[in-house]
Amino acid sequence: MNGRMEKKRALLAAALAITSELSLDVVLDKIVNVAKDLVSARYAALGVAREDRKGLSRFIVSGVTDEQIE
């Protein structure tokens, strides 16, 4: 199987896993992890803007230790 087909299958599997989840926190965590894996990155992060657009309500990371976050 070629690399392009593998990426499509991985994306489909990720979409199914994400859409089957009901918890927003778990969904956002899955999105960050899947995105990191799909592009073979070491780290990934996702910021969710507050409703007033003056900062972030959430900041989700993948591939980063608690010590690095500190």
Jmol script that loads the backbone (N, CA, C; Angstrom):
load data "model"
ATOM      1  N   MET A   1       0.845  -1.175   0.000  1.00  0.00           N
ATOM      2  CA  MET A   1       0.000   0.000   0.000  1.00  0.00           C
ATOM      3  C   MET A   1       0.895   1.244   0.000  1.00  0.00           C
ATOM      4  N   ASN A   2       0.522   2.234  -0.775  1.00  0.00           N
ATOM      5  CA  ASN A   2       1.361   3.436  -0.841  1.00  0.00           C
ATOM      6  C   ASN A   2       1.115   4.350   0.350  1.00  0.00           C
ATOM      7  N   GLY A   3       2.021   5.282   0.545  1.00  0.00           N
ATOM      8  CA  GLY A   3       1.960   6.177   1.691  1.00  0.00           C
ATOM      9  C   GLY A   3       0.723   7.047   1.714  1.00  0.00           C
ATOM     10  N   ARG A   4       0.272   7.434   0.540  1.00  0.00           N
ATOM     11  CA  ARG A   4      -0.911   8.288   0.460  1.00  0.00           C
ATOM     12  C   ARG A   4      -2.157   7.547   0.948  1.00  0.00           C
ATOM     13  N   MET A   5      -2.280   6.291   0.559  1.00  0.00           N
ATOM     14  CA  MET A   5      -3.421   5.492   0.987  1.00  0.00           C
ATOM     15  C   MET A   5      -3.355   5.234   2.491  1.00  0.00           C
ATOM     16  N   GLU A   6      -2.156   5.006   3.020  1.00  0.00           N
ATOM     17  CA  GLU A   6      -1.997   4.799   4.460  1.00  0.00           C
ATOM     18  C   GLU A   6      -2.434   6.036   5.237  1.00  0.00           C
ATOM     19  N   LYS A   7      -2.063   7.218   4.746  1.00  0.00           N
ATOM     20  CA  LYS A   7      -2.470   8.459   5.412  1.00  0.00           C
ATOM     21  C   LYS A   7      -3.984   8.625   5.367  1.00  0.00           C
ATOM     22  N   LYS A   8      -4.602   8.276   4.249  1.00  0.00           N
ATOM     23  CA  LYS A   8      -6.060   8.384   4.152  1.00  0.00           C
ATOM     24  C   LYS A   8      -6.740   7.441   5.134  1.00  0.00           C
ATOM     25  N   ARG A   9      -6.221   6.231   5.246  1.00  0.00           N
ATOM     26  CA  ARG A   9      -6.786   5.267   6.200  1.00  0.00           C
ATOM     27  C   ARG A   9      -6.605   5.753   7.635  1.00  0.00           C
ATOM     28  N   ALA A  10      -5.436   6.303   7.931  1.00  0.00           N
ATOM     29  CA  ALA A  10      -5.181   6.821   9.271  1.00  0.00           C
ATOM     30  C   ALA A  10      -6.101   7.992   9.591  1.00  0.00           C
ATOM     31  N   LEU A  11      -6.331   8.841   8.606  1.00  0.00           N
ATOM     32  CA  LEU A  11      -7.219   9.982   8.796  1.00  0.00           C
ATOM     33  C   LEU A  11      -8.654   9.519   9.021  1.00  0.00           C
ATOM     34  N   LEU A  12      -9.099   8.537   8.284  1.00  0.00           N
ATOM     35  CA  LEU A  12     -10.445   7.994   8.466  1.00  0.00           C
ATOM     36  C   LEU A  12     -10.581   7.369   9.847  1.00  0.00           C
ATOM     37  N   ALA A  13      -9.603   6.587  10.265  1.00  0.00           N
ATOM     38  CA  ALA A  13      -9.641   5.971  11.590  1.00  0.00           C
ATOM     39  C   ALA A  13      -9.667   7.047  12.674  1.00  0.00           C
ATOM     40  N   ALA A  14      -8.881   8.107  12.488  1.00  0.00           N
ATOM     41  CA  ALA A  14      -8.862   9.196  13.461  1.00  0.00           C
ATOM     42  C   ALA A  14     -10.207   9.906  13.517  1.00  0.00           C
ATOM     43  N   ALA A  15     -10.794  10.160  12.365  1.00  0.00           N
ATOM     44  CA  ALA A  15     -12.097  10.824  12.327  1.00  0.00           C
ATOM     45  C   ALA A  15     -13.156   9.995  13.042  1.00  0.00           C
ATOM     46  N   LEU A  16     -13.134   8.698  12.832  1.00  0.00           N
ATOM     47  CA  LEU A  16     -14.100   7.825  13.510  1.00  0.00           C
ATOM     48  C   LEU A  16     -13.880   7.834  15.023  1.00  0.00           C
ATOM     49  N   ALA A  17     -12.636   7.798  15.447  1.00  0.00           N
ATOM     50  CA  ALA A  17     -12.340   7.812  16.884  1.00  0.00           C
ATOM     51  C   ALA A  17     -12.766   9.134  17.517  1.00  0.00           C
ATOM     52  N   ILE A  18     -12.523  10.219  16.819  1.00  0.00           N
ATOM     53  CA  ILE A  18     -12.854  11.544  17.358  1.00  0.00           C
ATOM     54  C   ILE A  18     -14.359  11.746  17.428  1.00  0.00           C
ATOM     55  N   THR A  19     -15.071  11.382  16.376  1.00  0.00           N
ATOM     56  CA  THR A  19     -16.511  11.614  16.348  1.00  0.00           C
ATOM     57  C   THR A  19     -17.291  10.671  17.246  1.00  0.00           C
ATOM     58  N   SER A  20     -16.660   9.608  17.722  1.00  0.00           N
ATOM     59  CA  SER A  20     -17.363   8.681  18.605  1.00  0.00           C
ATOM     60  C   SER A  20     -17.272   9.129  20.067  1.00  0.00           C
ATOM     61  N   GLU A  21     -16.523  10.168  20.337  1.00  0.00           N
ATOM     62  CA  GLU A  21     -16.306  10.635  21.709  1.00  0.00           C
ATOM     63  C   GLU A  21     -17.312  11.722  22.073  1.00  0.00           C
ATOM     64  N   LEU A  22     -17.741  11.731  23.325  1.00  0.00           N
ATOM     65  CA  LEU A  22     -18.722  12.721  23.776  1.00  0.00           C
ATOM     66  C   LEU A  22     -18.111  13.841  24.624  1.00  0.00           C
ATOM     67  N   SER A  23     -16.965  13.608  25.213  1.00  0.00           N
ATOM     68  CA  SER A  23     -16.331  14.602  26.069  1.00  0.00           C
ATOM     69  C   SER A  23     -15.478  15.558  25.230  1.00  0.00           C
ATOM     70  N   LEU A  24     -15.723  16.856  25.368  1.00  0.00           N
ATOM     71  CA  LEU A  24     -14.963  17.844  24.596  1.00  0.00           C
ATOM     72  C   LEU A  24     -13.468  17.767  24.905  1.00  0.00           C
ATOM     73  N   ASP A  25     -13.119  17.610  26.172  1.00  0.00           N
ATOM     74  CA  ASP A  25     -11.706  17.530  26.529  1.00  0.00           C
ATOM     75  C   ASP A  25     -11.024  16.339  25.868  1.00  0.00           C
ATOM     76  N   VAL A  26     -11.701  15.205  25.827  1.00  0.00           N
ATOM     77  CA  VAL A  26     -11.133  14.009  25.200  1.00  0.00           C
ATOM     78  C   VAL A  26     -11.030  14.210  23.689  1.00  0.00           C
ATOM     79  N   VAL A  27     -12.031  14.828  23.089  1.00  0.00           N
ATOM     80  CA  VAL A  27     -12.005  15.097  21.639  1.00  0.00           C
ATOM     81  C   VAL A  27     -10.822  15.986  21.281  1.00  0.00           C
ATOM     82  N   LEU A  28     -10.622  17.058  22.032  1.00  0.00           N
ATOM     83  CA  LEU A  28      -9.510  17.965  21.744  1.00  0.00           C
ATOM     84  C   LEU A  28      -8.171  17.269  21.923  1.00  0.00           C
ATOM     85  N   ASP A  29      -8.063  16.438  22.947  1.00  0.00           N
ATOM     86  CA  ASP A  29      -6.837  15.677  23.165  1.00  0.00           C
ATOM     87  C   ASP A  29      -6.579  14.719  22.001  1.00  0.00           C
ATOM     88  N   LYS A  30      -7.630  14.050  21.535  1.00  0.00           N
ATOM     89  CA  LYS A  30      -7.479  13.136  20.396  1.00  0.00           C
ATOM     90  C   LYS A  30      -7.074  13.895  19.137  1.00  0.00           C
ATOM     91  N   ILE A  31      -7.646  15.056  18.917  1.00  0.00           N
ATOM     92  CA  ILE A  31      -7.315  15.850  17.730  1.00  0.00           C
ATOM     93  C   ILE A  31      -5.826  16.199  17.729  1.00  0.00           C
ATOM     94  N   VAL A  32      -5.320  16.648  18.870  1.00  0.00           N
ATOM     95  CA  VAL A  32      -3.904  17.022  18.960  1.00  0.00           C
ATOM     96  C   VAL A  32      -3.011  15.805  18.721  1.00  0.00           C
ATOM     97  N   ASN A  33      -3.345  14.688  19.346  1.00  0.00           N
ATOM     98  CA  ASN A  33      -2.528  13.482  19.183  1.00  0.00           C
ATOM     99  C   ASN A  33      -2.565  12.955  17.753  1.00  0.00           C
ATOM    100  N   VAL A  34      -3.737  12.947  17.148  1.00  0.00           N
ATOM    101  CA  VAL A  34      -3.862  12.457  15.771  1.00  0.00           C
ATOM    102  C   VAL A  34      -3.109  13.365  14.803  1.00  0.00           C
ATOM    103  N   ALA A  35      -3.247  14.664  14.985  1.00  0.00           N
ATOM    104  CA  ALA A  35      -2.542  15.600  14.106  1.00  0.00           C
ATOM    105  C   ALA A  35      -1.034  15.400  14.208  1.00  0.00           C
ATOM    106  N   LYS A  36      -0.541  15.243  15.424  1.00  0.00           N
ATOM    107  CA  LYS A  36       0.893  15.024  15.643  1.00  0.00           C
ATOM    108  C   LYS A  36       1.352  13.756  14.941  1.00  0.00           C
ATOM    109  N   ASP A  37       0.586  12.688  15.100  1.00  0.00           N
ATOM    110  CA  ASP A  37       0.960  11.416  14.488  1.00  0.00           C
ATOM    111  C   ASP A  37       0.881  11.449  12.966  1.00  0.00           C
ATOM    112  N   LEU A  38      -0.145  12.112  12.423  1.00  0.00           N
ATOM    113  CA  LEU A  38      -0.320  12.142  10.966  1.00  0.00           C
ATOM    114  C   LEU A  38       0.827  12.833  10.243  1.00  0.00           C
ATOM    115  N   VAL A  39       1.413  13.824  10.887  1.00  0.00           N
ATOM    116  CA  VAL A  39       2.514  14.533  10.229  1.00  0.00           C
ATOM    117  C   VAL A  39       3.875  14.134  10.800  1.00  0.00           C
ATOM    118  N   SER A  40       3.862  13.093  11.630  1.00  0.00           N
ATOM    119  CA  SER A  40       5.092  12.577  12.244  1.00  0.00           C
ATOM    120  C   SER A  40       5.860  13.661  12.994  1.00  0.00           C
ATOM    121  N   ALA A  41       5.133  14.467  13.750  1.00  0.00           N
ATOM    122  CA  ALA A  41       5.752  15.529  14.542  1.00  0.00           C
ATOM    123  C   ALA A  41       6.111  15.013  15.930  1.00  0.00           C
ATOM    124  N   ARG A  42       7.037  15.662  16.550  1.00  0.00           N
ATOM    125  CA  ARG A  42       7.415  15.311  17.916  1.00  0.00           C
ATOM    126  C   ARG A  42       6.451  15.947  18.916  1.00  0.00           C
ATOM    127  N   TYR A  43       6.004  17.165  18.628  1.00  0.00           N
ATOM    128  CA  TYR A  43       5.124  17.918  19.514  1.00  0.00           C
ATOM    129  C   TYR A  43       3.931  18.457  18.731  1.00  0.00           C
ATOM    130  N   ALA A  44       2.854  18.730  19.452  1.00  0.00           N
ATOM    131  CA  ALA A  44       1.705  19.395  18.855  1.00  0.00           C
ATOM    132  C   ALA A  44       0.982  20.166  19.948  1.00  0.00           C
ATOM    133  N   ALA A  45       0.298  21.222  19.555  1.00  0.00           N
ATOM    134  CA  ALA A  45      -0.458  22.012  20.519  1.00  0.00           C
ATOM    135  C   ALA A  45      -1.695  22.580  19.845  1.00  0.00           C
ATOM    136  N   LEU A  46      -2.717  22.778  20.651  1.00  0.00           N
ATOM    137  CA  LEU A  46      -3.974  23.347  20.157  1.00  0.00           C
ATOM    138  C   LEU A  46      -4.479  24.326  21.198  1.00  0.00           C
ATOM    139  N   GLY A  47      -4.687  25.554  20.777  1.00  0.00           N
ATOM    140  CA  GLY A  47      -5.253  26.561  21.670  1.00  0.00           C
ATOM    141  C   GLY A  47      -6.689  26.822  21.284  1.00  0.00           C
ATOM    142  N   VAL A  48      -7.554  26.896  22.271  1.00  0.00           N
ATOM    143  CA  VAL A  48      -8.974  27.178  22.039  1.00  0.00           C
ATOM    144  C   VAL A  48      -9.255  28.576  22.586  1.00  0.00           C
ATOM    145  N   ALA A  49      -9.667  29.472  21.693  1.00  0.00           N
ATOM    146  CA  ALA A  49      -9.908  30.860  22.082  1.00  0.00           C
ATOM    147  C   ALA A  49     -11.140  30.971  22.981  1.00  0.00           C
ATOM    148  N   ARG A  50     -11.047  31.899  23.917  1.00  0.00           N
ATOM    149  CA  ARG A  50     -12.211  32.206  24.740  1.00  0.00           C
ATOM    150  C   ARG A  50     -13.265  32.853  23.867  1.00  0.00           C
ATOM    151  N   GLU A  51     -14.493  32.865  24.334  1.00  0.00           N
ATOM    152  CA  GLU A  51     -15.576  33.449  23.537  1.00  0.00           C
ATOM    153  C   GLU A  51     -15.340  34.921  23.228  1.00  0.00           C
ATOM    154  N   ASP A  52     -14.706  35.640  24.156  1.00  0.00           N
ATOM    155  CA  ASP A  52     -14.446  37.060  23.928  1.00  0.00           C
ATOM    156  C   ASP A  52     -13.181  37.302  23.103  1.00  0.00           C
ATOM    157  N   ARG A  53     -12.510  36.202  22.711  1.00  0.00           N
ATOM    158  CA  ARG A  53     -11.293  36.241  21.885  1.00  0.00           C
ATOM    159  C   ARG A  53     -10.131  36.973  22.551  1.00  0.00           C
ATOM    160  N   LYS A  54     -10.169  37.033  23.876  1.00  0.00           N
ATOM    161  CA  LYS A  54      -9.104  37.705  24.633  1.00  0.00           C
ATOM    162  C   LYS A  54      -8.354  36.683  25.467  1.00  0.00           C
ATOM    163  N   GLY A  55      -7.737  35.757  24.800  1.00  0.00           N
ATOM    164  CA  GLY A  55      -6.990  34.717  25.493  1.00  0.00           C
ATOM    165  C   GLY A  55      -7.510  33.341  25.131  1.00  0.00           C
ATOM    166  N   LEU A  56      -6.987  32.355  25.840  1.00  0.00           N
ATOM    167  CA  LEU A  56      -7.350  30.969  25.573  1.00  0.00           C
ATOM    168  C   LEU A  56      -8.138  30.380  26.727  1.00  0.00           C
ATOM    169  N   SER A  57      -9.137  29.591  26.384  1.00  0.00           N
ATOM    170  CA  SER A  57      -9.877  28.878  27.420  1.00  0.00           C
ATOM    171  C   SER A  57      -9.230  27.528  27.695  1.00  0.00           C
ATOM    172  N   ARG A  58      -8.539  26.980  26.687  1.00  0.00           N
ATOM    173  CA  ARG A  58      -7.832  25.702  26.824  1.00  0.00           C
ATOM    174  C   ARG A  58      -6.562  25.759  25.977  1.00  0.00           C
ATOM    175  N   PHE A  59      -5.570  24.999  26.426  1.00  0.00           N
ATOM    176  CA  PHE A  59      -4.346  24.830  25.640  1.00  0.00           C
ATOM    177  C   PHE A  59      -3.937  23.375  25.813  1.00  0.00           C
ATOM    178  N   ILE A  60      -4.037  22.611  24.749  1.00  0.00           N
ATOM    179  CA  ILE A  60      -3.798  21.178  24.787  1.00  0.00           C
ATOM    180  C   ILE A  60      -2.480  20.893  24.077  1.00  0.00           C
ATOM    181  N   VAL A  61      -1.632  20.074  24.694  1.00  0.00           N
ATOM    182  CA  VAL A  61      -0.343  19.731  24.095  1.00  0.00           C
ATOM    183  C   VAL A  61      -0.182  18.221  24.015  1.00  0.00           C
ATOM    184  N   SER A  62       0.677  17.803  23.102  1.00  0.00           N
ATOM    185  CA  SER A  62       1.010  16.391  22.953  1.00  0.00           C
ATOM    186  C   SER A  62       2.509  16.288  22.720  1.00  0.00           C
ATOM    187  N   GLY A  63       3.135  15.317  23.372  1.00  0.00           N
ATOM    188  CA  GLY A  63       4.562  15.114  23.195  1.00  0.00           C
ATOM    189  C   GLY A  63       5.415  15.993  24.086  1.00  0.00           C
ATOM    190  N   VAL A  64       4.789  16.648  25.044  1.00  0.00           N
ATOM    191  CA  VAL A  64       5.486  17.547  25.944  1.00  0.00           C
ATOM    192  C   VAL A  64       5.277  17.044  27.372  1.00  0.00           C
ATOM    193  N   THR A  65       6.351  16.967  28.136  1.00  0.00           N
ATOM    194  CA  THR A  65       6.232  16.513  29.524  1.00  0.00           C
ATOM    195  C   THR A  65       5.738  17.638  30.412  1.00  0.00           C
ATOM    196  N   ASP A  66       5.250  17.273  31.592  1.00  0.00           N
ATOM    197  CA  ASP A  66       4.819  18.290  32.553  1.00  0.00           C
ATOM    198  C   ASP A  66       5.973  19.208  32.937  1.00  0.00           C
ATOM    199  N   GLU A  67       7.172  18.653  33.023  1.00  0.00           N
ATOM    200  CA  GLU A  67       8.351  19.465  33.355  1.00  0.00           C
ATOM    201  C   GLU A  67       8.621  20.499  32.266  1.00  0.00           C
ATOM    202  N   GLN A  68       8.465  20.120  31.006  1.00  0.00           N
ATOM    203  CA  GLN A  68       8.678  21.060  29.910  1.00  0.00           C
ATOM    204  C   GLN A  68       7.610  22.152  29.911  1.00  0.00           C
ATOM    205  N   ILE A  69       6.408  21.797  30.279  1.00  0.00           N
ATOM    206  CA  ILE A  69       5.327  22.787  30.347  1.00  0.00           C
ATOM    207  C   ILE A  69       5.615  23.815  31.426  1.00  0.00           C
ATOM    208  N   GLU A  70       6.117  23.346  32.566  1.00  0.00           N
ATOM    209  CA  GLU A  70       6.463  24.246  33.676  1.00  0.00           C
ATOM    210  C   GLU A  70       7.468  25.268  33.190  1.00  0.00           C
TER     211      GLU A  70
END
end "model"
wireframe off; spacefill off
backbone 0.3
color backbone group
